[in-house]
Structure formats: C-alpha cells, structure tokens
C-alpha cells in the first residue's frame, strides 16, 4: 500500500469546508464579527444588530445622525469589511 503525501490539516479542513459548501457561512460570520474592528467602537455602540444574507449586510443603528453618515459611505464600509476578511463577500450594505 502506497502512502499519500502528507498535507497540513489546515488544507484538509479548507478543502472539506469548500466541498460541503460551508465556507461561505464561515466567511459571513467573520464579516459580522469584524464589524466593530472595522467601523470603530463609537459606531459599534450605536449598532443594535448586524447580519448578512446573500451578500447584503444589514445593520441597525439607533442614532439617526450616525445612520445618515453611514448611508453616505456604504460602499467604503463594504470595501473595508471585504479587505478585513480577505474575501469579496459584502456586495451591499443596508443601514436601518
């Protein structure tokens, strides 16, 4: 019996997650968890809910002034989150 070349466990797990279509959900979870790191503590304190569905990030803000400011930089927020997680996952940001 011939042995296969050894592979790092990280590569095996990545391959498994990709084959089972689980990697998308993990990346989306990383985006939601990185909200405070990307946007800052002040905005994060005003944020009541962050979720992502089909590439659209939904954010609820309890400050109308902050909500309006964030609406104007939605594309920059999406780019910053995508850069932070290393994948182009956020297509649009909806501020509520």
C-alpha positions in Angstrom: 0.0 0.0 0.0 1.4 3.3 -1.0 1.1 6.3 1.3 -0.1 9.7 0.0 2.0 12.8 0.7 1.2 14.4 4.0 -1.0 17.5 3.9 -1.3 20.2 6.5 -4.6 19.8 8.5 -5.5 23.4 7.6 -5.6 22.5 3.9 -7.6 19.4 4.5 -10.2 21.4 6.6 -10.4 24.1 3.9 -11.0 21.5 1.2 -13.7 19.8 3.3 -15.5 23.1 4.0 -15.3 24.1 0.4 -16.6 20.7 -0.8 -19.5 20.8 1.7 -20.3 24.5 0.9 -19.7 25.5 4.4 -17.0 28.1 3.8 -19.5 30.8 2.7 -21.2 30.7 6.1 -17.9 30.9 8.0 -16.8 33.9 6.0 -20.1 35.6 6.6 -19.7 35.0 10.3 -16.3 36.6 10.2 -17.7 39.7 8.5 -20.4 40.1 11.2 -17.8 39.5 14.0 -15.4 42.1 12.5 -18.0 44.9 12.4 -16.6 46.7 15.5 -13.0 46.3 14.4 -13.6 47.8 11.0 -16.1 50.5 11.9 -14.9 51.6 15.3 -16.2 51.5 18.9 -18.3 54.6 18.7 -20.4 53.3 15.8 -20.4 49.8 17.3 -22.0 51.1 20.5 -24.8 52.6 18.4 -25.3 49.4 16.5 -28.1 47.2 17.7 -28.0 44.4 15.1 -25.6 43.2 12.3 -26.4 40.3 10.0 -25.6 39.2 6.4 -27.8 37.4 3.9 -26.9 36.7 0.3 -24.0 39.2 0.3 -26.1 42.1 1.8 -25.0 43.3 5.2 -27.9 44.6 7.3 -27.0 47.0 10.1 -29.4 48.5 12.6 -28.3 51.8 14.1 -30.1 53.6 16.9 -28.8 57.1 16.1 -30.4 58.9 13.2 -27.4 61.2 12.7 -25.0 58.2 12.6 -27.3 56.3 10.3 -27.3 59.2 7.8 -23.5 59.4 7.9 -23.1 55.7 7.3 -25.5 55.7 4.4 -23.2 58.1 2.6 -20.2 55.7 2.9 -21.9 52.4 2.4 -19.5 51.3 -0.4 -16.4 52.2 1.7 -17.8 50.1 4.6 -18.3 47.2 2.2 -14.8 47.5 0.8 -13.3 47.8 4.3 -15.1 44.7 5.6 -14.1 42.7 2.5 -10.5 43.7 2.9 -10.6 42.8 6.6 -11.8 39.2 6.0 -9.9 38.8 2.7 -12.9 37.8 0.6 -15.3 39.7 -1.6 -18.4 38.7 0.3 -20.2 42.0 1.1 -21.9 43.3 -2.1 -24.1 46.0 -0.4 -24.8 47.5 3.0 -28.3 48.3 4.2 -28.4 50.7 7.1 -31.7 50.7 9.1 
